[in-house]
Amino acid sequence: MAERTRISLDDIRKLGPGQELWDTAVAGFGARRQRSEAVSYILLYRIAGNPQNRRFTIGRHGAPWTPDGARKEARRLLGAVADGKDPALAKKATRHAVTVADLCHNYLADAEAGRVLVRGGKSKKPGTLLFDKGCIEGHIIPVLGRMAVAAVTKRDVERFMHAVADGKTANTRKTKPRGVSRISGGRGIATRAVGLVGGIFSYAVDHGMRMDNPAHRVRKFAENKRHRRLTDAEYATLGVGLRQAEKVWPPAVSCLQFLAVSGWRSGEAVALRWRDLDMLRRAAVLPDTKTGRSTRPLSAVACDVLRAIPRGADDALVFPATRGDGLMLGFKKFARKILTDAGLPEDVTPHVLRHSFISLAGDLGLSLPITGAIVGHKGQGITATYTHLAATVLLAAADAVANETLARMGDGCKLQISNV
């Protein structure tokens, strides 16, 4: 006959294989040791009108379940039974409910079809979708994928964030016959991943899959923004690397050159089309950037880089991909090879070129509004009329920063671009 007592930690430790122990404080609450070392907390209960006992497993002993915690959960479950609910049926329904993996796949399908709208009522951009897909497949599904959407808690999201931050989801996967995908972890990736989880569960709320968002108010890691800029020696190294870049897709080389002398975001350059350029007025009109529609002045040096590229049709990309008509989604990999082959440190990225350009503008005494208009900071774009005064001032400022960049690079941008 099974022993009855108020279950304590000592009682759990003394349980032998196959033994059961029942609690005297809460009817039907007990613990059972399997033939292994595992101990499970259980609850026996009856549904009104059914004389047979039903057994419900609360969970295994250990975090988070202790005798007191499991006893408290047993009381809660018995309250639900008194209200006519069946915990075992609810658990079974949850087990067969839509999983987080299913939710992620539905979210991606709608996002790729343009049905997931972000700030400003716009669809997600290809680069953002590429990150989302990689994050979902590399981080979210491995940790949360098997859980039911309705069962995910704030604590689960926090556990996910720390798992990514600690590198537990880092991996290398084969993507093509000769290609691999390296999935890294860290606090920065973890913070972005939690943001995506929040977006995915907002989608779940909108589609009636649950009432709340478990990522809401999850405290993320503090952003560690580094104000990295190139040194004079690194500028010179970059110039040599651009002149000597070999076995790299030529449009990627010219794109990196353009970023160095324009201060643009890499996504803006990769999406640039010939119809967006007005070489006579030395201006570019970008219809869809991170800050909305943006008009940018083009320095003479930037125009030289663009003129060295064989012009395509108005609708063609200035910096095309290796195949097809889509964006050069592999630009960052190309840029990494150019920068690594040049001997530059790992932390020098295309974004560092943007920050270096902005820093040079400050060194030259340019005001923040002028610098913002050149590189496309929010609220600092050129007016829609693009007045003669604005053109004169901004073009002179763009020329000053680009010329200083070129001088530090040692004419690194004067590279002959071959036909593609």
Stockholm file with secondary structure:
# STOCKHOLM 1.0

chainA/1-420         MAERTRISLDDIRKLGPGQELWDTAVAGFGARRQRSEAVSYILLYRIAGNPQNRRFTIGRHGAPWTPDGARKEARRLLGAVADGKDPALAKKATRHAVTVADLCHNYLADAEAGRVLVRGGKSKKPGTLLFDKGCIEGHIIPVLGRMAVAAVTKRDVERFMHAVADGKTANTRKTKPRGVSRISGGRGIATRAVGLVGGIFSYAVDHGMRMDNPAHRVRKFAENKRHRRLTDAEYATLGVGLRQAEKVWPPAVSCLQFLAVSGWRSGEAVALRWRDLDMLRRAAVLPDTKTGRSTRPLSAVACDVLRAIPRGADDALVFPATRGDGLMLGFKKFARKILTDAGLPEDVTPHVLRHSFISLAGDLGLSLPITGAIVGHKGQGITATYTHLAATVLLAAADAVANETLARMGDGCKLQISNV
#=GR chainA/1-420 SS CCEEECCCHHHHHHCCTTCEEEESSSTTEEEEECSSSCEEEEEEECCTTCCSCEEEEEEESBTTBCHHHHHHHHHHHHHHHHTTCCHHHHHHHHHTSCBHHHHHHHHHHHHHTTCSEEGGGEECCHHHHHHHHHHIIIIIHHHHTTSBGGGCCHHHHHHHHHHHHTTTTCEEEEEETTEEEEECCSHHHHHHHHHHHHHHHHHHHHTTSCSSCTTTTCCCCCCCCCCCCCCHHHHHHHHHHHHTCCSSCHHHHHHHHHHHHHCCCHHHHHTCBGGGEETTTTEEEEEEETTEEEEEECCHHHHHHHHTSCCCCTTSBSSCCSSSSSCCTTHHHHHHHHHHHTTCCTTCCHHHHHHHHHHHHHHTTCCHHHHHHHHTCTTCCCCTTCCHHHHHHHHHHHHHHHHHHHHHHTSTTCCCCCCC
#=GC SS_cons         CCEEECCCHHHHHHCCTTCEEEESSSTTEEEEECSSSCEEEEEEECCTTCCSCEEEEEEESBTTBCHHHHHHHHHHHHHHHHTTCCHHHHHHHHHTSCBHHHHHHHHHHHHHTTCSEEGGGEECCHHHHHHHHHHIIIIIHHHHTTSBGGGCCHHHHHHHHHHHHTTTTCEEEEEETTEEEEECCSHHHHHHHHHHHHHHHHHHHHTTSCSSCTTTTCCCCCCCCCCCCCCHHHHHHHHHHHHTCCSSCHHHHHHHHHHHHHCCCHHHHHTCBGGGEETTTTEEEEEEETTEEEEEECCHHHHHHHHTSCCCCTTSBSSCCSSSSSCCTTHHHHHHHHHHHTTCCTTCCHHHHHHHHHHHHHHTTCCHHHHHHHHTCTTCCCCTTCCHHHHHHHHHHHHHHHHHHHHHHTSTTCCCCCCC
//
